[in-house]
Amino acid sequence: MDSQAKMFDDRLPPSDEEAEELLLAALFNTPSLFDEIDQSSLVNDFSTTANSVLFSTMAEMWGNGIKPDMGSLLSTLRSTNKVDVIGGPGRIVLLMESAILAYDWQFSLNIVKEKALARRIIKAGTEISKLGFDQSVKAQERLDKAQQIVYDLNESDEGVNHAIPSVDACDIVIERLYSGKQGNIIGHGFGQLYAVTGGIRPGHLHVAIGETSMGKSHFGVAMAVSYAPIVPVMVVTVEMDVDEYMSRILARYSGVDSRKISTNELNDDELAKVVESTNMVSQLKMHIFAAGNPSATHIKSEIRRMTRYWKEPPKLLIIDYLQYMNLPGSKSMNRVQELDSITKEFKAISTEFNLCTLLLSQARREVMDRHDRRPKKNDSRECGAIENHANLIIGLYRDEVARPDADDVELGNIEILVLKNRGGNVNRTIKMDFDPTTSYFS
């Protein structure tokens, strides 16, 4: 072995015990930070078993609604015979003392992940080096194994999926059938639409395209209240604040004009109806996230918080709407590239959290110049990725908006056009009565 090789062999694997301690102290002091991180990958990023066990124990406690304070954490560790593994009761005291210094947890997190990646690179390099010296295996086979080792460096990264054998895939289906779990979930109030589309399915991306005033946001509200009595629903509204969005939901249940609720122009009878409707609305499994420009990371964090609140993840994520969103750090992109990237992120979120995302999208301006203003599946404004990535695309059309002065205009209804449907029927039109004052479809 030459002197340079010996020098590298004598070096300890890179780690930063102080950064790991400060990160654990920050999580101990502010356990809500667990909602901000990818727990599944980080558990393997600590350099010692003690730190990994301490992290996973606190994360599991927080996920079960238990704050990991001094007493509860020690009790949990004792019940699993892991007190000695983490270094004894004094280790928890050390966490309490270190919490004062753990003000920049994100900085410590980045260091921990950086060192962990460096250790994986070193391990991969060692394995590849051994392959190079192994003359018992053909060179091409060694090259294939070396490429696989490099590829596997990303194994612990967030959002990485892996192929599974058919026998395991069969088990997934059979387990669902015996447990009574649904593949698709059917909501209330859209019978014909759900008969055509099959409702929502976890992992899918659904898109609703419409011009201004065609009813996109109202459709989002109606979808939310269609599913929230059954499963948790998260609404991300970029256009409205919580007050305005909830006013529309209360209008849907009370039958009172949402504009009157928003402007507080109610008579006594209308006020009584709105107040009474809160009894039903307050029971909905729904969270409303109003944010000017939320990043995918922020939305993921809110999904984790909601999962902890309801003890189950949301099954439907509604984004109102795409063209109001911006991608952080997208200065080098044009608008089409930016919206394409955002669409792909929501497709990835659907897969990662096993939920259905309903993405509301503005129709491109050219639609207004056509004789028939019904949207087509490629009519999303400034976004070409939707046609490729969406499992379901529907268009929204109101005759009274498109042809207000026509003699044969149809009033009080909306057409829901099934433009793309990987799960079944396509080129179908469902006509429904529609009241924009109450977001009511019937």
N, C-alpha and C positions, 0 to 999 in steps of 0.2 A: 504494500500500500504506500503510495507516495505521500509526501508531507502535506500537500494540499488536501488530499482525500482524508487523511487522518485529522486534519484541522476541522473539517466539516463533521466527521463522525463524533468528535469530542464536544460538539456544540449541542446545547440543550434545545429541544423543540421550542419554538417561539411561543410565549404566553405573557400575559400581563395580569398578575394576581391582583394588583391594586385596582385595575379597571373592572375585573370580575367582581371584586368585593364591593366596589362602589355601585355597580349595576344592581347586584343583589340587594344592597342596602336601599337603593332607590325604590326597587320593587316592593321591598318590605315596608318601607315608609309610605309609599303611594301605590297600593296594589292595583289601582285603576289603570296603571301603565301597562298591565298585562294585556289590556284591550288594544294597545297601540302596536304590539309586536307580533311576529309570527312565532308562536310558542313551539310548534313542532320542529322547526329547524334550529332554533336557538338552544334547545335542551342539549343538543350534541356539540355545541360550540364552546362549552366550558372545558378547561384543561384538566380538571380533576373530577373524580366521581363525587366527592363531597359537594362541590358547587353545583354539579348537574342534579344531584338528588335534592338539594335545597331548593333549586329553581323549580323543578318539576313538582315538588310537594306544595310550594306556595301557589304555583299556577293552578294545580288541581283544586286546592282549597278555594281560591278566588272564583274559579269556574263553578264551584258548588255553592257560591254565595257566602263563603266564610272568609272574613278578613283575617289574614295571617299575622295576628299580633303575637306578643311574647307567649301568652298562655296557650292560645289555640294552636300555634305552630308547634310548640313543644309537645303538646298533647297528641297531635297528629303524628309527629315523628315517633313518639313512644309507642303508639298503637301499631305502627308498622315496623318497629324495631330498627329504626334508622337514626336514632339519636347519636350513637357512636360513629355512624358513617359520616355524618356531617361535622364531626369534631366535638361533640358534647354540647351541653346547655350553654357553655360559655361562648359558643359560636354565635348564638342568637343575640347574646348581649353585645358582641362585637358588631353585629349588624345594626343594632340600635345606636351604637356610638358612631358608626360610619355614616349613618343616614344624614347627619349634619353636613357632611362634605359632599354628599351625592346630589348636588344641585344640577349638574349637567349630565343627566343619564344618557342622552342621545350620543354624546361624545364617548362615554364609556362603552355603550352598545357597539358603536362603530369599531372601537379598538378590539373588543372581544371577537367580533365577527372577522375582522381583518387577521387577527392572530390565528383563529381557527382555520381560515382558508389557507394561511401559510403552512400550518401543520398538515393539512390534507395534501398540499402540493408536495411537501417533503416526503410524505408517506407514498404518494404516487410515484415520485421520482425514484425512491428506493426500490419499489416494486418493478419499475421499468428497467432500472439498472440490473436487477437480478435476472430479468428476462434476457437482457443483452448478453449475459455470461452463460446462459443455459444453452449449451450446444446440443442437448438431447431433443430439442424441439425445432422444427423448421422455422427459418427466419420469417416467412410470411405469416405463420401462425403466431409468432411472437409479436410481430407488428400489429396484428389484429387485436391481441390482448392488450398491447400498449395503448392503442387507440381507445379501447373500451375503458381502460383505467383513467385516461384523460377525460373522457366523456362523463364518467361517474363522479368527477370532481364536483359537478353541479347537483349531485343527488340530494343534498340536504337543502338546496335553495327553495325559496317559497314558490308554490304553484307548480312544481315539477310533478308530472304524472308518469306512471310506468306501465308498460304492457303487462297484462296478466294472462295466464293460460286459460283455455276454454273451460277446463273443469272448474276453475274458480269463478268464471263468469256465469256458468250454469248455477252455481251455488247462490250467487247474488239474486238471480231471478227466482229460484225456488224458495229462498228465504223470504223474499218479498211476497210471494204467492201464499205461503203458509201463514205469514204474520198478518196478512190482510192489508198490508201497505199498498197505497196506490202508486202506480207509475205516473199517471196523469191525475191532476186535481181539478175537479169541476166546481166552479163557484155558483152563485145564485144570480138570476135575473137576465142571463144572456143565453137562454136555452138553445136557440137555433145556431148561434155563433159557436157555442161549446160543442154542439152536436157535429159541426163541421170541422172544428179545429181540435177537439179533444181537451179543451181547457189549457191549463199550464202544465209544464213538465220541468222538474228540476234539471238544471244544466242548460236550459234553452234560452235563446235570445229572441224576444218578440219585439216587433217594431210597428208602431202606428203612425202613418204619414197623413198629414192634412195641412191645408192652407190655414191662414189666419181666420178665425171665427168659424171654422168647420167643426170644432168641438174636441180638439186634442186633449186639452186639460180636463174638460168635462168627462171625457172617456177614461182618463186616468183616475179621476175621482170615483167614477162608477166601478172601475175594475178593483180599486182599493176596497170599497165597501162590499163588493161582490165576494171577495176572498177573506177579508179581515175577520168575519165571524167564525171562519173555519181554521185558518192558519195565520201565523204572524206575517204582517205585511209592512215593509218599509217604503216610505215615500220620500224621495229626494226632490224637492221643489226649488229650482233655481230662480224661477220667475216670481213666485209669491212668497210672502212670509207665512208664518204658522197661523196667524189670525185669519188671513184671507183664505188659506186653504181649508182650515177648519170651518169657516163660514160656509163654504160650498158643501162640505160634508153634512153640516147641520141642516142646510137647505134641502139636501137630498132626503133626509129623514123627516123633517118637519113639514115640507111642502111650502115653506116660506121663501120668497125671492132672496137669493144670496146677496144681491146688491143692497137690499134693505137691511140685511143682517150686518153687512160690512159698514154701512153708513149710519147704523143705529136709528133707522127711521121706522121703527116697528110700533104698531098699535098694541094695546094690551093683549088682545087675543093672539096676535102673532108672536109676541114675546112669550106668552104662556106655552105656545106650541114649540118654540125653540128650546125653552128650558126643559120641557118634557122630553124632547128628543135627546137631550144629553144623557138620559138614563140608558138609552140603547147605545149611543155613540161611545160612551165611556167604557163599554164592555168590549169594544173592538180591539183585536190584537194588532194594533197599528202604532207605528212610530213615524212622526213627521220630522224630517231633517231639512230645515230651510237654511241654505247657505249660498252665498254669492257665487262661488266658484270652487266647489269641493273637489279635491284630488281623489284619485282612486284609493290611495292610502287612507285618506280621511274617511271615505265611505266604508272601506273595509273595517276600520276601527269602530264605526257606528254599528256595523253589522254584528261585530263581536259583542259590543255592549248590549245590543238588543237580544242576542242569543242568551246572554247571561240573565237578562231581565225576565224573559219568557221561558227559560230553561229549554229552549229549542230554537234553532235558527229560523230566520224568515224564509218563507217559501216563494214570496213574490217581492221583487224590488222594482219600484216604478220611478223612472227618471223623467222629470218634467222641466225642460226638455233639452234635447241634444244641442241645438244650435246656440243655446245660452252658455254652454260650457267651454272652458279653455283648458289646454294641457300645459301644466307648469313646465318651463324650460323648452318651449316649442318655438322660440324665435327663429330658428333655422328652417321651420316648416312653413309651407303655405297653408291656407285654411282647409283645403281638402285633405291634405296629409294629416293635419291636426285632428280633424273630426274622424278620419279613418282610424287613427291611433286610439282615440277615445272609445270608439265603437268596439275595437278589438279588446280594450281593457275591460269593458262591460261583459263581453263574451267570456273573457278569462275569469271574471268575478263569478259569473253564473256557474262555471265549471268548478271553481275552487270551493264555493260555499254551497254547491248543490241546490241552487235556487233558480227561479225563472226571472229574468229581467225583462220588463216592458219598457222599451225606450221610445218615448214620444219624439217625433221628428217633424220639423217644418218642411213643407213641400217646396220645391224649387220654384222660382218666379215664373219660369216658362210655362208652368201649368196654367197660369191665369190667361195666357194668350191662346190657349187651345180652344177649339169649339166645344169639346167635351172635357170639362175640368176635373173629371174623376182621376185621382192619382194612379200612377203605375208603380210597379215595384222598384223601379230605379229613379223615382222622383224625389228622393230625399235630398234636401238642399245641401250642396257642398260636401256630400259624403257618398263615396262609391263603394265603401266596404260593406254597407248594410245588405246589399243584394247577395253578397257572398256569405256573410257570417250569420245572418238571421235565419232562425228555424221557421219563423212565421212572420209574414209581412201583411198588414192590413191597411187599407186606405179608408179615409173618412170623407164623406161627401154630403153636403146639404144643398139641395136644389134652390132653396130660397136665398142662400148666400151667393151661389154661382149665377143664378138667373133671376134676380129679384123683380125684374120688370116684365118677365115673360107671362103671356096669358095663361099658359098651362103649368105654371110653377107649382110644385108640390110643397105645401106648408106643413110645418110641425113634425117633420120626420128626418131621419138620417140614414144614409146607406153605409153599411160596413162591408167593404169589398175584400175578400180573401185573395190576395195577390200572389202569395207564396206560402206553401204549407208542406214542409217536408214530412209531416205526419199523416197526410191524407188529402182531402178534397181541396181543389184550388179553382180559381175563377168562379167563385160563388159570391152572390150578393145577398146580404141579410138586411132587410128594411125594418127599422124600428121607429116608434114614436119617440120624439126627443124634445125635452123642455130645457133650454139652456139656463133658465132662471133658477132651476133646482138640480141641474146635472142629472135629470131623470131620464132613463132609457126604459122603454117598455114595449 
